[in-house]
Amino acid sequence: MSFCATSRIERPLSPAATKPLDKLIIHIHGGGFISMSSSSHQNYTRIWANETGVPIFSIDYRLSPKHQFPAALNDIWQVYYYLIERGAAEFGFGKIKKLVLAGDSAGGNLVVALTVLAIKRNYRKPDGIILSYPGLNITKFDFNPSFLLSLDDPILPYPFLKLCLESYSGCTTFTDAAITENPLVSPSKASDDILKQFPPTKMLVASNDPLRDDSFRFSLRLLKLGVPCEIKEFKLMPHGFLSLNFPMWGMPEESQAGIKMGTKWLREMLEIEHSQ
């Protein structure tokens, strides 16, 4: 098997990190499918690794527009499959009892697409997924009121949002927009038969995020299908706020609150006692 993806491993500093691993977190970074890396998200993945005592594999996948769909998803699938099948031999894992996927923005899209793919292939699905302001629907045919925020949003202005989505999907006109209806491109298009098999899902949402409404719609579908789902909205926060926990950005407390929420959810999904 050949690999195009690489991974950064965030190892906990606690003594428990030397024990055989039976829990694992896989993180998929955001960046509009065109930028960022595992390094750019260390401000919170390191906190999560230390607070949970569980190593985090953060995947560097091929970026658009040079590598369009399905390159990124293929890379992530390779790492996911490899860790499950070969993790014990390569990294000293024991039997992985709990596996959680976490992703933000474009990484959230890829987390959901990977889960859809695992279900379709009848392969082991994650025991839980955590999505932070995910991009779940990149079709040109749907509209949500929150999209209007992109008209003057400083982080996701409409021209940049359009650039990211077209770079990943390769869709630049309405005549070739059918690809964006593919649930592996726009995971919110997955069928009820697939979604009802989803693992417990947690979502962090920013109220000032142009992608906000898709998260609410997706969580509502999951709840109607009987999938445990929890969503937390952070008022007045912008897209990408987990990465803003530095004083220079002016919102360290709010960002840190979101990171702590992620830690809480990870511990719950991994069934980690608070005394650990």
Secondary structure, DSSP 8 states (H G I E B T S, - for coil): ---S-EEEEE---SGGGGS-EEEEEEEE--STTTS--TGGGHHHHHHHHHHHT--EEEEE---TTTS-TTHHHHHHHHHHHHHHHHHHHHH-EEEEEEEEEEEETHHHHHHHHHHHHHHHTT----SEEEEES------SS---GGGGGGGS-SSS-HHHHHHHHHHHH---SGGGGGGGGSTTTSGGG--HHHHTT---EEEEEETT-TTHHHHHHHHHHHHHTT--EEEEEETT--TTGGG--SGGGT-HHHHHHHHHHHHHHHHHHHT--TT-
